[in-house]
């Protein structure tokens, strides 16, 4: 219980609003800041060459002495993937369940974080007393065990963040949600509910995992050749189903993919996967068995299987390639914007001689609740105020409509933008002010050193290529000593465009001669003239605008 009255309550979303992934939410009570989740997002198509995207944590680094804790809801990368970048800037304790912390620790090692960590293990029954708040947890049903929601109790009522959830009535013991505890939190009084909006546009209920289990077992039973089962590395529920179906149908399982092997071993060691020892074989042992006795469980480099399947179809994978008679089960939801990639991959798999089972049968279901489950959560919590989170803007709007249907009044529903400060004052929740927010792009070991200008250059290079113009001048009499030499990459094939290159060289020579004949010769002016002159000429001849880099040297 909170013994003193809280003078200030704020909620700030640094990620997870208007986007899928990059979840990071701040609850600020009095002077204390509590971080809930620290997730990454995989790059969008226009983010050329970017590895991952994390939230902008400028506000946290500027107020690091006020940050008291990080609470993690579950072990998916869109909730833990930015933790190492956060801990490089902040020295704070990290609270999470056993599996979540184990996966977070593995992620820190993968991202080569060598600093100290203060991991504090919690269960869904843990209660943490802070100076300004009391934090408790409740178990949720998701595709990974040990998933929890977070309840921050203030003197004005609780602020509840659901994490990712659904309500599967046939959930097994590891995945059963604490519905009773959720109802009890609602009875005590919820000031504000932050709820997962991923499937807010989907009517009805999300299909039960029990149906997936049956469909997978049936698909295994009716397949005569090898089975290639592709799934996300962190979808532990699906991995369990695949092992169960293999066991029931007398098949051995070979696990392929670094991220899948890492998560599989962590979950197995901690008792979150039940797998008989003789069910597993090494990938090198596949040829010792008949095709009808084999399942290859696989994923790709970032834990998603599609690019790895493409390699297998092209016969360029390291361990296992597609052979005629294989059956490929794609037990994974497509990432946003990857529908075309999946369609192309399925086509390649058929060309390689495989049979593909994906969307036609229920071998995979979403791990997020649909509309009726989202309403159920709202009715359990009975919040005074409601903030839909974790979704693109149209999903947040759809969730807002569901909240209205559940009786929450319009002025008590807020859809903030990233970085908005949502403040509770005088019995009202309003947006007042903003903190720095946005995307921090990670490319290799560089954190945030790639911005809009670099991305624009990469986009230009990808569209029309680059021309490098090299001219060497003599220092004393300012004459052309060598060149101009024009190097083309991604613009035209030089051997087939000799006339264009010769004319361009002549044009550059004339521009340089004109510049050095002036009384005052300026390098920057000469370079700009080369750019402008070549740009006009090349666009006139080719209707392309390559990036032009003039290099003028002196000897």
C-alpha positions as CSV (number, residue, x, y, z in Angstrom):
1,X,0.0,0.0,0.0
2,X,1.1,3.6,-0.7
3,X,1.3,5.4,2.6
4,X,1.9,8.9,1.2
5,X,0.1,10.9,-1.4
6,X,1.9,11.2,-4.8
7,X,2.2,14.8,-5.9
8,X,3.0,14.0,-9.6
9,X,2.1,11.2,-11.9
10,X,3.2,11.1,-15.5
11,X,3.3,8.5,-18.3
12,X,5.7,8.8,-21.2
13,X,5.9,6.5,-24.3
14,X,9.4,6.5,-25.9
15,X,8.5,3.6,-28.3
16,X,5.7,1.3,-29.2
17,X,3.3,4.1,-30.2
18,X,2.4,4.2,-33.9
19,X,4.7,1.3,-34.6
20,X,5.2,-2.4,-34.0
21,X,8.2,-3.1,-31.8
22,X,10.6,-0.8,-29.9
23,X,8.4,-0.9,-26.8
24,X,9.5,1.4,-24.0
25,X,7.2,3.1,-21.5
26,X,8.0,5.4,-18.6
27,X,6.0,5.8,-15.5
28,X,7.1,8.9,-13.6
29,X,5.8,9.3,-10.0
30,X,7.0,12.3,-8.0
31,X,10.7,12.4,-8.9
32,X,11.1,8.7,-9.6
33,X,11.2,7.3,-13.1
34,X,10.4,3.6,-13.8
35,X,11.1,2.1,-17.2
36,X,8.8,-0.7,-18.5
37,X,10.4,-2.7,-21.3
38,X,13.4,-1.8,-23.5
39,X,12.7,-3.2,-27.0
40,X,14.1,-2.9,-30.5
41,X,12.5,-2.8,-33.9
42,X,13.8,-4.4,-37.1
43,X,14.5,-1.8,-39.8
44,X,11.9,-0.7,-42.4
45,X,12.7,-1.0,-46.1
46,X,13.9,2.5,-46.4
47,X,16.4,2.1,-43.6
48,X,19.1,0.8,-45.9
49,X,21.9,-1.1,-44.3
50,X,20.5,-0.6,-40.7
51,X,20.7,-3.6,-38.4
52,X,18.2,-2.6,-35.7
53,X,16.3,0.4,-34.4
54,X,16.0,1.4,-30.7
55,X,14.2,4.3,-28.9
56,X,15.8,7.6,-28.3
57,X,16.8,7.6,-24.5
58,X,18.1,11.2,-24.3
59,X,15.4,12.0,-21.6
60,X,16.6,9.1,-19.5
61,X,20.3,9.9,-19.8
62,X,19.6,13.6,-18.9
63,X,17.7,12.4,-15.8
64,X,19.7,9.2,-15.0
65,X,19.8,9.9,-11.2
66,X,16.0,9.8,-11.1
67,X,15.7,6.4,-12.9
68,X,15.0,3.7,-10.3
69,X,14.4,0.5,-12.2
70,X,13.7,-1.3,-15.4
71,X,10.8,-3.8,-15.5
72,X,10.7,-6.4,-18.3
73,X,7.4,-8.1,-19.2
74,X,8.8,-11.0,-21.3
75,X,11.7,-12.2,-23.4
76,X,10.9,-11.1,-27.0
77,X,13.3,-8.8,-28.7
78,X,10.7,-6.1,-29.2
79,X,10.7,-5.8,-25.4
80,X,14.3,-6.6,-24.3
81,X,16.4,-5.9,-27.4
82,X,17.5,-2.4,-26.5
83,X,18.5,-3.2,-22.9
84,X,22.2,-3.3,-23.5
85,X,22.1,0.2,-25.1
86,X,20.1,1.4,-22.1
87,X,22.5,-0.2,-19.5
88,X,25.5,1.4,-21.3
89,X,24.0,4.8,-20.2
90,X,22.2,3.9,-16.9
91,X,23.2,2.0,-13.8
92,X,19.8,0.7,-12.7
93,X,18.4,-2.7,-11.5
94,X,16.5,-4.8,-14.0
95,X,13.5,-6.8,-12.8
96,X,12.2,-9.8,-14.8
97,X,11.1,-13.4,-14.5
98,X,13.6,-16.2,-14.7
99,X,13.3,-16.9,-18.4
100,X,13.1,-13.2,-19.4
101,X,16.3,-12.4,-17.5
102,X,18.1,-15.5,-19.0
103,X,17.1,-14.4,-22.5
104,X,18.0,-10.7,-21.7
105,X,21.4,-11.8,-20.5
106,X,22.0,-13.9,-23.7
107,X,21.0,-10.8,-25.7
108,X,23.5,-8.6,-23.8
109,X,26.3,-11.1,-24.6
110,X,25.3,-11.2,-28.3
111,X,25.4,-7.4,-28.4
112,X,28.9,-7.5,-26.7
113,X,27.8,-5.7,-23.6
114,X,30.5,-6.1,-21.0
115,X,29.3,-3.8,-18.3
116,X,27.9,-4.8,-14.9
117,X,24.2,-5.9,-14.6
118,X,22.0,-5.9,-11.6
119,X,19.3,-8.5,-12.6
120,X,16.7,-9.1,-9.9
121,X,14.4,-12.1,-10.5
122,X,10.7,-11.8,-9.8
123,X,7.7,-14.0,-10.2
124,X,4.1,-13.1,-10.8
125,X,3.6,-13.0,-7.0
126,X,6.4,-10.6,-6.3
127,X,5.7,-7.2,-4.7
128,X,8.4,-4.5,-4.8
129,X,8.2,-1.6,-2.5
130,X,9.8,1.6,-3.9
131,X,9.9,5.0,-2.2
132,X,7.0,6.4,-4.2
133,X,5.2,3.3,-5.5
134,X,4.5,-0.4,-5.0
135,X,5.1,-2.6,-8.1
136,X,3.3,-5.9,-8.5
137,X,2.9,-8.3,-11.4
138,X,0.4,-10.7,-13.0
139,X,0.9,-13.6,-15.3
140,X,-0.2,-13.2,-19.0
141,X,-0.8,-15.7,-21.8
142,X,1.6,-15.1,-24.7
143,X,3.8,-17.3,-27.0
144,X,6.6,-17.3,-24.5
145,X,6.4,-18.5,-20.9
146,X,7.1,-16.3,-17.9
147,X,5.2,-13.3,-19.5
148,X,3.8,-10.8,-17.0
149,X,1.9,-7.5,-16.9
150,X,3.1,-4.7,-14.6
151,X,1.0,-2.9,-12.0
152,X,2.4,0.3,-10.6
153,X,0.4,1.3,-7.5
154,X,0.2,5.0,-6.7
155,X,-1.9,6.8,-4.2
156,X,-4.4,7.7,-7.0
157,X,-4.8,4.2,-8.2
158,X,-2.8,1.7,-10.3
159,X,-1.1,2.3,-13.6
160,X,-1.3,-1.1,-15.4
161,X,0.7,-2.2,-18.5
162,X,-0.5,-5.5,-19.9
163,X,2.5,-6.4,-21.9
164,X,1.7,-8.7,-24.8
165,X,-1.3,-11.0,-24.1
166,X,-4.2,-13.1,-25.3
167,X,-6.7,-15.3,-23.4
168,X,-6.5,-18.9,-24.6
169,X,-9.1,-21.0,-22.8
170,X,-7.0,-24.1,-23.5
171,X,-3.7,-22.7,-22.4
172,X,-1.4,-25.2,-20.7
173,X,0.1,-24.7,-17.2
174,X,3.1,-22.7,-18.3
175,X,0.9,-20.2,-20.2
176,X,-2.2,-19.8,-18.0
177,X,-3.0,-16.1,-17.2
178,X,-3.7,-14.8,-13.7
179,X,-7.3,-13.8,-14.5
180,X,-8.2,-13.7,-10.9
181,X,-5.4,-11.4,-10.0
182,X,-6.3,-9.1,-13.0
183,X,-9.8,-8.9,-11.6
184,X,-8.5,-8.1,-8.1
185,X,-6.3,-5.3,-9.5
186,X,-9.4,-3.9,-11.2
187,X,-11.5,-4.1,-8.0
188,X,-8.8,-2.1,-6.1
189,X,-8.9,0.7,-8.7
190,X,-7.0,1.2,-11.9
191,X,-6.2,4.8,-12.7
192,X,-4.8,4.1,-16.2
193,X,-4.5,1.0,-18.4
194,X,-1.9,0.7,-21.1
195,X,-3.0,-2.2,-23.3
196,X,-1.5,-4.2,-26.3
197,X,-3.2,-3.1,-29.5
198,X,-1.6,-5.4,-32.0
199,X,-4.8,-7.3,-33.0
200,X,-7.3,-4.5,-32.2
201,X,-8.6,-4.7,-35.8
202,X,-9.3,-8.4,-35.7
203,X,-12.8,-9.3,-34.6
204,X,-13.6,-12.2,-32.3
205,X,-11.1,-14.3,-30.5
206,X,-7.6,-15.4,-31.4
207,X,-7.6,-19.1,-32.4
208,X,-6.6,-21.5,-29.6
209,X,-3.1,-23.1,-29.5
210,X,-4.9,-26.4,-29.0
211,X,-6.1,-26.3,-32.6
212,X,-2.6,-25.5,-33.8
213,X,-1.3,-28.5,-31.9
214,X,-3.8,-30.8,-33.6
215,X,-3.2,-29.3,-37.1
216,X,0.6,-29.7,-36.7
217,X,0.3,-33.3,-35.6
218,X,-2.1,-34.0,-38.5
219,X,0.4,-32.4,-41.0
220,X,3.2,-34.5,-39.5
221,X,1.1,-37.7,-39.8
222,X,0.2,-37.1,-43.4
223,X,3.8,-36.3,-44.6
224,X,6.0,-39.0,-46.0
225,X,9.2,-37.0,-46.7
226,X,11.4,-34.8,-44.5
227,X,9.7,-31.9,-42.7
228,X,11.3,-28.5,-42.5
229,X,9.5,-26.6,-39.7
230,X,10.2,-22.9,-39.8
231,X,9.3,-20.6,-36.9
232,X,10.5,-17.6,-34.9
233,X,13.3,-18.5,-32.5
234,X,11.5,-16.9,-29.5
235,X,8.1,-18.6,-30.1
236,X,8.7,-21.2,-27.5
237,X,5.0,-22.4,-27.5
238,X,5.3,-23.2,-31.2
239,X,8.7,-24.9,-30.7
240,X,7.1,-27.1,-28.0
241,X,4.2,-28.0,-30.4
242,X,6.7,-29.1,-33.1
243,X,8.6,-31.3,-30.7
244,X,5.4,-32.9,-29.5
245,X,4.2,-33.5,-33.0
246,X,7.6,-35.1,-33.9
247,X,7.4,-37.4,-30.8
248,X,3.9,-38.5,-31.6
249,X,4.8,-39.3,-35.2
250,X,8.1,-41.1,-34.5
251,X,10.4,-38.4,-36.0
252,X,13.8,-37.1,-34.8
253,X,14.4,-33.3,-34.6
254,X,17.5,-31.4,-35.7
255,X,17.7,-27.8,-34.6
256,X,19.3,-25.4,-37.1
257,X,20.0,-21.7,-36.6
258,X,22.2,-19.9,-34.0
259,X,19.5,-17.8,-32.3
260,X,17.1,-20.8,-32.2
261,X,19.8,-23.1,-30.7
262,X,20.6,-20.4,-28.0
263,X,16.9,-19.9,-27.0
264,X,16.2,-23.6,-27.2
265,X,19.0,-24.5,-24.8
266,X,18.1,-21.7,-22.4
267,X,14.4,-22.7,-22.3
268,X,15.4,-26.4,-22.0
269,X,17.8,-25.8,-19.2
270,X,15.3,-23.8,-17.2
271,X,12.5,-26.3,-17.7
272,X,10.3,-24.2,-20.1
273,X,10.6,-26.9,-22.8
274,X,9.7,-30.5,-22.3
275,X,11.8,-32.6,-24.8
276,X,12.9,-36.2,-24.5
277,X,16.6,-36.5,-24.9
278,X,16.5,-39.2,-27.6
279,X,14.2,-37.0,-29.8
280,X,17.1,-34.6,-30.6
281,X,19.8,-35.3,-33.2
282,X,22.7,-33.3,-34.6
283,X,22.2,-31.8,-38.0
284,X,25.2,-33.9,-39.1
285,X,23.2,-37.1,-38.3
286,X,20.3,-36.3,-40.6
287,X,21.6,-38.7,-43.4
288,X,21.7,-41.6,-40.9
289,X,17.8,-41.6,-40.9
290,X,15.2,-42.1,-43.6
291,X,13.4,-38.9,-44.8
292,X,10.1,-39.9,-43.1
293,X,12.0,-39.9,-39.7
294,X,13.3,-36.4,-39.9
295,X,12.2,-32.9,-38.8
296,X,14.5,-29.9,-39.3
297,X,13.5,-27.1,-36.9
298,X,15.0,-24.0,-38.2
299,X,15.1,-20.2,-38.1
300,X,17.3,-17.4,-39.5
301,X,20.0,-15.0,-38.3
302,X,17.7,-12.5,-36.6
303,X,15.4,-15.2,-35.3
304,X,13.1,-15.1,-38.3
305,X,13.0,-17.9,-40.8
306,X,12.2,-16.5,-44.3
307,X,15.7,-15.5,-45.5
308,X,17.1,-18.8,-44.3
309,X,14.4,-20.6,-46.2
310,X,15.4,-18.7,-49.4
311,X,19.0,-19.9,-48.9
312,X,17.8,-23.5,-48.5
313,X,15.7,-23.2,-51.7
314,X,18.8,-21.8,-53.6
315,X,20.9,-24.7,-52.3
316,X,23.3,-22.3,-50.6
317,X,22.5,-23.0,-46.9
318,X,25.3,-24.2,-44.7
319,X,23.7,-27.3,-43.2
320,X,20.4,-28.3,-44.9
321,X,19.1,-27.6,-48.3
322,X,15.6,-28.2,-49.8
323,X,15.3,-31.5,-51.7
324,X,12.4,-32.8,-53.8
325,X,9.8,-34.4,-51.6
326,X,10.4,-32.1,-48.6
327,X,7.4,-30.5,-46.8
328,X,8.0,-27.0,-45.5
329,X,5.8,-25.8,-42.6
330,X,5.9,-22.1,-42.1
331,X,4.7,-21.7,-38.6
332,X,5.3,-17.9,-38.3
333,X,3.3,-14.7,-38.8
334,X,4.8,-12.5,-41.5
335,X,6.6,-9.4,-40.2
336,X,5.1,-6.1,-41.3
337,X,5.9,-5.4,-44.9
338,X,7.4,-8.9,-45.5
339,X,4.3,-10.4,-47.3
340,X,5.9,-10.0,-50.7
341,X,9.1,-11.6,-49.5
342,X,7.2,-14.6,-48.1
343,X,5.2,-15.0,-51.3
344,X,8.5,-15.0,-53.3
345,X,10.1,-17.5,-50.8
346,X,7.1,-19.9,-51.1
347,X,7.5,-19.8,-54.9
348,X,11.2,-20.6,-54.6
349,X,10.5,-23.5,-52.3
350,X,8.0,-25.0,-54.8
351,X,10.5,-24.6,-57.6
352,X,13.1,-26.5,-55.4
353,X,10.6,-29.4,-55.2
354,X,9.1,-28.9,-51.8
355,X,5.5,-28.9,-50.7
356,X,4.7,-25.8,-48.6
357,X,2.1,-25.6,-45.8
358,X,1.6,-22.0,-44.5
359,X,-1.5,-19.9,-44.5
360,X,-3.9,-22.6,-45.7
361,X,-4.0,-24.5,-42.5
362,X,-3.9,-23.4,-38.8
363,X,-0.3,-24.4,-38.1
364,X,0.3,-21.0,-36.6
365,X,-1.8,-18.4,-34.8
366,X,-1.2,-14.9,-33.4
367,X,0.2,-14.6,-29.9
368,X,-1.9,-11.4,-29.4
369,X,-5.5,-11.1,-28.3
370,X,-8.2,-10.1,-30.8
371,X,-11.1,-7.7,-30.2
372,X,-13.1,-9.8,-27.7
373,X,-10.0,-10.5,-25.6
374,X,-9.0,-6.8,-25.6
375,X,-12.5,-6.0,-24.3
376,X,-12.2,-8.7,-21.7
377,X,-9.0,-7.1,-20.4
378,X,-10.6,-3.7,-20.2
379,X,-13.6,-5.1,-18.3
380,X,-11.3,-6.9,-15.9
381,X,-9.3,-3.8,-15.1
382,X,-12.1,-1.3,-15.2
383,X,-9.7,1.6,-15.7
384,X,-10.7,5.3,-15.3
385,X,-8.3,6.3,-18.1
386,X,-7.1,4.3,-21.1
387,X,-4.0,4.5,-23.3
388,X,-3.8,2.0,-26.2
389,X,-0.1,1.1,-26.9
390,X,2.0,-1.4,-28.9
391,X,0.6,-0.9,-32.4
392,X,0.5,1.3,-35.5
393,X,-1.8,4.3,-35.4
394,X,-4.8,2.6,-37.0
395,X,-4.6,-0.2,-34.4
396,X,-4.5,2.3,-31.6
397,X,-7.6,4.0,-33.1
398,X,-9.4,0.6,-33.4
399,X,-8.5,-0.2,-29.7
400,X,-9.9,3.2,-28.7
401,X,-13.2,2.2,-30.3
402,X,-13.2,-1.0,-28.3
403,X,-12.7,1.0,-25.1
404,X,-15.6,3.2,-26.0
405,X,-17.7,0.1,-26.5
406,X,-16.7,-1.0,-23.0
407,X,-18.0,2.2,-21.5
408,X,-14.9,4.3,-21.1
409,X,-15.8,7.9,-21.9
410,X,-14.1,9.6,-24.9
411,X,-12.2,12.3,-22.9
412,X,-10.6,9.6,-20.7
413,X,-9.0,7.8,-23.7
414,X,-5.7,9.3,-24.9
415,X,-3.6,8.3,-27.9
416,X,-0.3,10.1,-27.4
417,X,2.5,10.5,-29.9
418,X,6.0,9.2,-29.1
419,X,7.6,11.4,-26.4
420,X,4.3,13.0,-25.2
421,X,4.1,13.6,-21.5
422,X,0.7,12.3,-20.3
423,X,0.1,13.9,-16.9
424,X,-2.5,13.2,-14.2
425,X,-3.6,16.4,-12.6
426,X,-6.7,17.6,-10.8
427,X,-8.6,14.4,-11.6
428,X,-7.8,14.6,-15.4
429,X,-5.3,12.9,-17.7
430,X,-3.9,15.4,-20.2
431,X,-1.0,15.7,-22.6
432,X,1.4,18.4,-21.5
433,X,4.8,18.9,-23.0
434,X,7.2,16.5,-24.8
435,X,10.5,14.8,-24.3
436,X,13.1,13.9,-27.0
437,X,12.0,10.8,-28.9
438,X,12.4,9.0,-32.2
439,X,14.6,6.3,-33.8
440,X,18.2,5.6,-33.0
441,X,19.6,3.6,-35.8
442,X,22.2,0.9,-35.1
443,X,24.6,0.0,-37.9
444,X,27.4,-2.4,-37.0
445,X,28.9,-1.0,-33.8
446,X,27.7,2.6,-34.5
447,X,24.9,3.8,-32.3
448,X,22.9,6.7,-33.7
449,X,25.7,7.8,-36.1
450,X,23.5,7.1,-39.1
451,X,20.9,9.8,-39.5
452,X,18.5,11.1,-42.1
453,X,21.3,12.6,-44.3
454,X,23.3,9.3,-44.4
455,X,20.1,7.4,-45.2
456,X,19.3,9.9,-47.9
457,X,22.7,9.3,-49.4
458,X,22.3,5.5,-49.2
459,X,18.9,5.9,-50.9
460,X,20.4,8.0,-53.7
461,X,23.3,5.5,-54.2
462,X,20.8,2.7,-54.4
463,X,18.7,4.5,-57.0
464,X,21.1,6.0,-59.6
465,X,24.6,5.0,-58.4
466,X,27.7,7.2,-58.0
467,X,30.3,9.0,-60.2
468,X,33.7,9.9,-58.8
469,X,35.6,12.5,-60.7
470,X,39.3,12.8,-60.0
471,X,41.4,15.7,-61.3
472,X,45.1,16.4,-60.5
473,X,46.4,20.0,-60.8
474,X,50.0,21.3,-60.6
475,X,50.5,23.6,-57.6
476,X,52.6,26.3,-59.3
477,X,51.1,27.0,-62.7
478,X,47.6,25.6,-61.9
479,X,47.4,23.3,-64.9
480,X,45.8,19.9,-65.2
481,X,48.5,17.3,-64.5
482,X,46.4,14.2,-64.7
483,X,42.7,13.3,-65.5
484,X,39.9,14.0,-65.4
485,X,39.2,10.4,-64.6
486,X,35.6,9.4,-64.1
487,X,34.8,6.2,-62.1
488,X,31.3,4.9,-62.3
489,X,29.6,2.5,-59.8
490,X,25.9,1.6,-60.2
491,X,25.3,4.3,-62.8
492,X,26.2,2.9,-66.2
493,X,28.3,0.0,-67.5
494,X,31.4,1.9,-68.7
495,X,32.3,-0.4,-71.6
496,X,28.9,0.0,-73.2
497,X,28.8,3.8,-72.5
498,X,32.2,5.0,-73.8
499,X,30.7,8.0,-75.7
500,X,28.8,9.2,-72.6
501,X,32.0,8.9,-70.5
502,X,34.2,10.6,-73.1
503,X,31.8,13.5,-73.4
504,X,31.5,13.7,-69.6
505,X,35.3,13.8,-69.3
506,X,35.5,16.6,-71.9
507,X,32.9,18.5,-70.0
508,X,34.7,18.2,-66.7
509,X,38.0,19.3,-68.3
510,X,36.4,22.4,-69.8
511,X,34.8,23.3,-66.3
512,X,38.2,22.9,-64.6
513,X,40.1,24.9,-67.3
514,X,37.5,27.7,-66.9
515,X,37.9,27.7,-63.1
516,X,41.7,27.7,-63.0
517,X,41.8,30.5,-65.6
518,X,40.1,32.8,-63.1
519,X,42.2,35.2,-61.0
520,X,41.0,33.7,-57.7
521,X,40.7,29.9,-57.9
522,X,38.5,28.3,-55.2
523,X,38.3,24.6,-54.7
524,X,34.8,24.5,-53.4
525,X,33.5,26.6,-56.4
526,X,35.3,24.3,-58.9
527,X,33.8,21.2,-57.2
528,X,30.3,22.7,-57.3
529,X,30.6,23.7,-61.0
530,X,31.6,20.1,-61.8
531,X,28.6,18.7,-59.9
532,X,26.2,21.1,-61.5
533,X,27.5,20.7,-65.0
534,X,27.7,16.9,-64.9
535,X,24.2,16.7,-63.2
536,X,22.6,18.7,-66.0
537,X,24.4,16.8,-68.8
538,X,23.8,13.3,-67.4
539,X,20.2,13.9,-66.7
540,X,19.7,15.2,-70.2
541,X,21.3,12.1,-71.7
542,X,20.1,9.4,-69.3
543,X,17.3,10.9,-67.1
544,X,19.2,9.6,-64.1
545,X,20.8,11.6,-61.2
546,X,23.8,9.8,-59.8
547,X,25.6,11.1,-56.8
548,X,28.7,13.0,-58.1
549,X,31.8,13.2,-55.9
550,X,34.5,15.5,-57.4
551,X,38.1,15.0,-56.0
552,X,40.6,17.7,-56.9
553,X,44.3,17.0,-55.9
554,X,47.4,19.2,-56.1
555,X,51.0,18.1,-57.0
